[in-house]
């Protein structure tokens, strides 16, 4: 009888230990499962927030002028653990008259080296049709940044000169450039000769107009200018730049 009790007792202990081991293993597995679920949930939450920040930056980007597009280094998003950066591709032809750049928005979380979210956006240049043009006028100089693409650049200078009580001449020269390249000059000039006996004088202020058209491809975003670079007896000029096809 005692032996039988010992066997039963031993069996009970073995079963107890086996059940305890199983429960321990199940507890460890459950804890790991919980950690995995929490980590996955947290990762998904970060991914969703990263996407939301990416869409917000995309909305801001779409309001940016094509000619103002530029790459942006990694920048912290205020009051968050996220950072954003943008990279701008080289310009390509979307069509005969429209240019395209691909801007990629990357959203980073904390110090992670790879982005949690990336979004490429195609940005297209605004362009004028064949009958369109851009016109800008200034005093002595004028500069503009082309919105569209054009084939011709025309400069018109209307100059006013100050007379002298003698034979005199006046001139004004304007240097024309596009995208940092000097295209040439446009000049205005006048000459007055005094005649007659001593004491005779005529001195009506002279106004002179001149213009020149340069055959030059102007792309969207190019800076075009015409500036006064030299003059003589020059009072002032109205300078007009016309971009056309």
C-alpha distance (Angstrom), angle and dihedral (degrees) to the residues before:
residue distance angle dihedral
X1 . . .
X2 3.80 . .
X3 3.77 90.3 .
X4 3.77 90.6 51.1
X5 3.82 89.9 51.0
X6 3.81 90.4 50.5
X7 3.82 91.0 52.3
X8 3.80 91.8 48.9
X9 3.79 90.8 47.2
X10 3.79 92.5 49.6
X11 3.80 91.2 47.9
X12 3.75 90.5 50.7
X13 3.80 91.8 51.7
X14 3.80 91.1 48.8
X15 3.79 91.6 49.2
X16 3.81 90.0 46.8
X17 3.76 92.5 50.5
X18 3.81 91.0 46.5
X19 3.79 92.3 50.2
X20 3.81 90.9 45.8
X21 3.82 90.2 51.4
X22 3.78 90.7 49.5
X23 3.80 92.3 48.8
X24 3.80 90.5 48.2
X25 3.81 91.4 50.1
X26 3.80 90.6 47.4
X27 3.83 91.2 49.2
X28 3.82 91.4 51.1
X29 3.80 91.3 47.0
X30 3.79 91.7 48.2
X31 3.81 91.7 48.5
X32 3.80 90.0 51.1
X33 3.78 90.1 46.9
X34 3.80 90.8 51.0
X35 3.78 91.2 49.6
X36 3.79 90.0 49.2
X37 3.80 92.0 49.7
X38 3.81 92.1 47.3
X39 3.81 91.8 47.2
X40 3.80 90.8 48.0
X41 3.81 91.7 47.5
X42 3.80 91.4 48.2
X43 3.82 91.3 47.6
X44 3.81 91.1 49.4
X45 3.80 90.2 48.9
X46 3.82 91.0 52.0
X47 3.82 90.6 47.6
X48 3.82 91.2 52.0
X49 3.81 91.9 48.9
X50 3.81 90.5 47.1
X51 3.80 89.8 53.3
X52 3.80 91.3 49.1
X53 3.81 90.9 51.4
X54 3.81 89.4 47.8
X55 3.79 92.2 53.1
X56 3.81 90.4 48.2
X57 3.81 91.7 52.8
X58 3.82 89.1 46.6
X59 3.82 90.2 55.2
X60 3.81 89.9 52.3
X61 3.81 91.2 46.3
X62 3.82 92.9 53.3
X63 3.80 88.6 60.2
X64 3.81 91.3 55.5
X65 3.81 118.3 102.4
X66 3.78 113.8 -111.2
X67 3.80 92.8 -122.1
X68 3.82 90.4 52.0
X69 3.82 95.2 57.2
X70 3.79 113.2 125.2
X71 3.79 139.0 155.3
X72 3.80 115.7 -92.4
X73 3.81 122.7 -149.9
X74 3.80 119.5 -131.5
X75 3.81 106.6 -64.2
X76 3.80 129.2 -177.4
X77 3.78 117.0 -114.0
X78 3.80 105.7 -129.2
X79 3.83 117.0 -99.7
X80 3.82 93.7 1.6
X81 3.81 139.7 90.8
X82 3.81 90.1 -120.6
X83 3.79 133.0 100.8
X84 3.80 130.9 -164.7
X85 3.78 135.1 -157.1
X86 3.80 134.0 177.6
X87 3.79 130.1 -152.7
X88 3.81 122.6 -163.4
X89 3.80 120.7 -149.9
X90 3.78 126.6 -141.1
X91 3.79 115.9 -82.1
X92 3.80 117.7 -92.7
X93 3.80 134.6 -179.7
X94 3.79 111.4 -95.5
X95 3.81 88.8 179.1
X96 3.80 137.7 -23.5
X97 3.80 92.3 -71.7
X98 3.80 104.5 20.5
X99 3.80 127.2 76.5
X100 3.80 125.5 -154.9
X101 3.80 137.8 -155.5
X102 3.80 125.7 -176.8
X103 3.80 112.8 -138.0
X104 3.81 115.2 -164.7
X105 3.81 118.5 -158.2
X106 3.81 115.9 -156.2
X107 3.81 122.9 -168.5
X108 3.83 118.3 -159.5
X109 3.81 129.7 -167.0
X110 3.80 115.8 -138.1
X111 3.84 110.1 -53.2
X112 3.79 96.9 -22.8
X113 3.84 110.7 140.4
X114 3.81 95.4 -144.0
X115 3.82 125.3 57.2
X116 3.79 120.8 -105.8
X117 3.81 89.7 -149.1
X118 3.81 134.7 19.2
X119 3.79 127.5 -172.7
X120 3.84 124.9 -177.3
X121 3.82 115.6 -155.9
X122 3.81 126.8 -168.9
X123 3.81 111.1 -137.2
X124 3.82 117.0 -164.7
X125 3.78 127.6 -158.8
X126 3.77 119.3 -119.3
X127 3.78 110.2 -122.7
X128 3.76 140.0 -176.0
X129 3.79 122.1 -124.2
X130 3.81 123.6 -118.1
X131 3.80 92.2 -81.1
X132 3.78 95.6 46.6
X133 3.79 129.2 96.5
X134 3.79 143.8 174.7
X135 3.80 121.7 -129.0
X136 3.79 129.4 -170.0
X137 3.82 128.6 173.7
X138 3.80 130.5 -165.4
X139 3.80 143.1 162.0
X140 3.84 113.2 -94.9
X141 3.80 90.1 -24.7
X142 3.78 140.2 27.8
X143 3.79 134.8 -170.8
X144 3.78 133.9 -178.4
X145 3.79 140.8 167.9
X146 3.79 111.9 -125.6
X147 3.79 116.6 -118.5
X148 3.80 95.0 -168.1
X149 3.80 138.2 24.9
X150 3.80 120.7 -90.8
X151 3.80 143.1 176.9
X152 3.80 101.8 -147.9
X153 3.81 138.2 46.6
X154 3.82 117.7 -163.4
X155 3.81 123.7 -170.1
X156 3.83 122.3 -164.7
X157 3.80 120.0 -171.1
X158 3.80 123.0 -170.3
X159 3.81 109.2 -172.5
X160 3.80 134.2 -169.1
X161 3.81 119.6 -155.1
X162 3.81 133.3 -165.4
X163 3.82 116.0 -122.1
X164 3.77 127.4 -135.7
X165 3.84 132.5 -146.8
X166 3.78 89.8 -109.1
X167 3.74 139.0 40.7
X168 3.77 105.7 -51.8
X169 3.81 145.7 167.2
X170 3.76 134.6 -153.4
X171 3.78 135.4 -168.2
X172 3.78 143.4 175.3
X173 3.80 127.3 -165.6
X174 3.81 124.7 -161.2
X175 3.81 122.8 -163.1
X176 3.80 115.0 -143.0
X177 3.82 122.9 -153.5
X178 3.80 138.8 170.7
X179 3.82 126.9 -166.3
X180 3.80 90.1 -9.8
X181 3.83 94.5 -52.0
X182 3.81 121.7 119.5
X183 3.82 107.5 -128.0
X184 3.81 98.9 -179.1
X185 3.78 139.4 -90.5
X186 3.80 141.5 -69.2
X187 3.81 117.4 -151.8
X188 3.78 137.9 -168.6
X189 3.80 123.2 -163.7
X190 3.79 142.4 168.6
X191 3.80 138.3 -171.7
X192 3.79 130.2 -161.7
X193 3.79 125.3 -172.4
X194 3.80 121.0 -159.1
X195 3.76 116.2 -141.5
X196 3.79 138.4 171.8
X197 3.79 132.8 56.7
X198 3.78 123.8 -35.6
X199 3.78 114.4 -66.1
X200 3.77 96.4 31.2
X201 3.81 112.9 123.0
X202 3.74 139.5 167.6
X203 3.77 120.1 179.0
X204 3.78 112.0 166.2
X205 3.79 108.6 167.5
X206 3.79 109.0 -106.6
X207 3.80 123.5 -129.3
X208 3.78 117.0 -167.7
X209 3.81 130.3 -175.7
X210 3.80 126.6 -160.9
X211 3.78 134.0 165.3
X212 3.78 140.9 -176.3
X213 3.81 134.7 -171.8
X214 3.81 119.9 -144.6
X215 3.82 119.7 -157.6
X216 3.78 98.7 -136.1
X217 3.82 133.8 141.7
X218 3.79 108.8 -120.6
X219 3.80 116.6 -166.1
X220 3.79 126.9 -157.3
X221 3.79 108.3 -84.6
X222 3.82 95.7 25.7
X223 3.80 115.0 133.7
X224 3.81 114.0 -129.3
X225 3.80 124.4 -169.4
X226 3.80 144.9 169.1
X227 3.81 115.0 -164.1
X228 3.79 135.9 178.7
X229 3.82 107.0 -110.2
X230 3.83 103.1 166.4
X231 3.81 137.7 8.8
X232 3.80 147.3 165.7
X233 3.83 125.4 -152.4
X234 3.77 85.7 -12.1
X235 3.82 118.1 160.6
X236 3.79 98.2 -179.5
X237 3.78 145.1 -55.9
X238 3.76 139.0 -137.7
X239 3.80 107.8 -137.7
X240 3.80 122.6 -163.9
X241 3.81 127.0 -170.3
X242 3.81 119.5 -162.5
X243 3.82 123.4 -170.6
X244 3.79 113.6 -163.0
X245 3.76 147.2 152.3
